[in-house]
Amino acid sequence: MRYFLWTLRLALFLLVLSFAVKNTDIVAVHYYLGYQWQAPLVVVLLVFFCLGVLVGIVANLGHMLRRRREVVALRRELNARSRAGEAPVRPADAGGAT
């Protein structure tokens, strides 16, 4: 399985590398007020791909932090119950249905 993954990674790397070599033409990205940026097409695509990933991470950050706070609160509750000598509540017992 390890060799298969390394072969797949190498094939993906070669595919991306060949794409980068084939797309070295200069393109212009036009902004407002007459500003423009000229760079190779592969660089423009890479920059905007990274910006898209960054926007996705920032958009998901609120959900991740909320879940992390919930996990910390549940761990505190579990520790408090174990110190008090109570039996831990299992998910099937908490809902009342079996």
C-alpha positions, 0 to 999 in steps of 0.5 A: 500500500505504501508503494502505491501511495508513493506512486500515486504522489509521484504521478500527481506531482508529474501531472502538476509539473507538466501543467506548470511547464505548459502554462508559462504564458504571461497573463494580465489580471485587471483590477479596478482603477486601471491596476493590473498584475501580470504573471505566468498563468500557473502563478496566477492559478496557484495564488488564487487556489491558495486564496480559496483554501484560505477563505475556506479555512477562515469560513470553517474556523467558527465551527471548529472553535465551537466544536472544540469548546463543546468537547472541552466542556464535555470533558470537564463534565465527565471529569466532574462526574467521575470525581463525584463517583457517578456512573458515566452516562453512555450515549444510548442511556442519555437519549432514553431509547435503546 
